[in-house]
């Protein structure tokens, strides 16, 4: 299988997909209106940005090659990640997404039904 040839000048990654980048402000407004419903999206964002910073930016930074590289603008865009991590209600996340819900015994469910 042959690779497709890239013809012409390449656009920077932040210009790659304007509909995707315009979706973030919309989702941010929805997050202000319904914060707990948007929490899974916030956790996904924290997860992928953290992975990118660890796998891509950190090795470049350690090699003193991050500044001036194509990864620099993306790294600067992710600099607000600590604020997102601070804003997440982690107790709620653990109670609702990490811990298994307590199961009711058969007697308890029958007593509630009666």
Secondary structure, 3 states (H helix, E strand, C coil): CCCCCCCCCCCCHHHCCHHHHHHHHHHHHHHHHCCCCCHHHHHHHHHHHHHHHHHHHHHHHHCCCCCCCCCHHHHHHHHHHHHHHHHCCHHHHHHHHHCCCCCCCHHHHHHHHC
